[in-house]
Amino acid sequence: MAGIDLTRTFKPVRIAVLTISDTRTPADDTSGDVLAGRVTEAGHVLAHRGILKDDRAAIVAKLRALLAGNTVDVIICTGGTGITGRDVTPEAFEEVLEKKIEGFGEMFRMISYQKVGTSALQSRAVGGVAEGKYLFAIPGSPSACKDAWDDILKDQLDSRHRPCNFVDLLPRLTEHKRVPA
């Protein structure tokens, strides 16, 4: 049965929250606030928080910098996933991801459809793996952040979640890069 197994140990992960927006500032970053609050309330470490403009090259550079270090396990970006000309977060992810987690975007849109109807198809939410870390891009509204965290990420980033979770797989994400003995 799916759910939290309280006999297992909780393992906090280090999470970076990036808001992608041409207009948000630290004073009005409500979506980043939602994610940062939920990350820490769940017992994880908010390892980094920032705001970037809707600029593909800048997003790619920031993602690569975070991936190159050993300070984060997960990067969650909010914003820039729509279909307007300035929405380039999924394109930036395409340059960085090694593997997509197709089900993340599919599940996010399914959850969103239940709340906003066919408007959900305007979301280009995406998830994937790069350099042994998880990356997720979700829409920039506080309600989308709540949906993504509460209905998907909270459980998958909890090491106690059964039958499986992302945390248990973290040590194996780079096994293809290891040299056989």
Summary of the structure (lengths in Angstrom):
residues: 181
radius of gyration: 15.7
end to end distance: 38.0
largest distance: 52.4
contacts: 557
relative contact order: 0.19
helix: 44%
strand: 20%
